Amino acid sequence: MIRRKKLTIFTDAKDTTTVLELKKMIEGILKVSPVNQQLFKDNQVMEDEKALQDYGLTSNSAKAQCPGSVGLALRLDNGDFEPLELTPFSSPPDLPDVMKTDSNGQEQTP
């Protein structure tokens, strides 16, 4: 999962995929050259020649139901990279009472 501000991109990559290869995948989606992208793992800039597994992103640690997360910053017009900004996900509203179940899995009746 690649995140930038309110944008979230879900993609599939192998453990041995390099950071540069991941940037090329992003280029295909956002039309932004890899040289104008900066990727982060745990607030650390990722190096193009390293593999995702070098940053702890493996098939064992990053699954569809619990994806690994990489931050994305883009180069600004002045040549500097924007600061990394990840908008927190919103919380879903509470379930209506009619959709809740009691502790033994039975629907509650009003």
RAGIHU-V775917 format. One record per residue. N is the residue number from 0. PSI is psi in whole degrees, 0 to 359 (* if undefined). OMEGA is omega in whole degrees, 0 to 359 (* if undefined). Layout:
N_PSI_OMEGA + N_PSI_OMEGA
//
This chain:
0_128_181 + 1_129_185 + 2_139_174 + 3_120_182 + 4_241_180 + 5_0_183 + 6_134_174 + 7_126_179 + 8_124_175 + 9_127_179 + 10_164_180 + 11_132_179 + 12_152_178 + 13_162_178 + 14_325_185 + 15_359_177 + 16_133_178 + 17_162_178 + 18_321_178 + 19_319_178 + 20_322_177 + 21_320_177 + 22_324_178 + 23_326_175 + 24_318_179 + 25_321_178 + 26_320_179 + 27_334_181 + 28_311_186 + 29_350_183 + 30_39_177 + 31_125_182 + 32_144_178 + 33_328_181 + 34_340_180 + 35_16_178 + 36_145_174 + 37_123_181 + 38_147_183 + 39_142_169 + 40_120_183 + 41_46_179 + 42_18_177 + 43_132_178 + 44_132_181 + 45_139_181 + 46_137_186 + 47_322_187 + 48_349_181 + 49_153_178 + 50_158_179 + 51_324_180 + 52_335_177 + 53_341_179 + 54_14_178 + 55_11_179 + 56_98_182 + 57_170_179 + 58_338_177 + 59_328_184 + 60_338_183 + 61_105_181 + 62_165_182 + 63_320_182 + 64_348_179 + 65_72_188 + 66_154_172 + 67_152_184 + 68_134_178 + 69_135_177 + 70_151_181 + 71_131_172 + 72_145_181 + 73_155_180 + 74_135_178 + 75_170_180 + 76_332_181 + 77_0_178 + 78_345_177 + 79_160_175 + 80_143_175 + 81_154_175 + 82_148_179 + 83_126_180 + 84_120_179 + 85_114_178 + 86_128_179 + 87_148_176 + 88_147_176 + 89_157_177 + 90_139_179 + 91_153_178 + 92_162_176 + 93_148_176 + 94_141_173 + 95_152_182 + 96_325_183 + 97_342_181 + 98_352_181 + 99_152_176 + 100_156_176 + 101_182_188 + 102_338_180 + 103_16_175 + 104_3_179 + 105_144_176 + 106_144_177 + 107_142_176 + 108_136_184 + 109_*_*
//
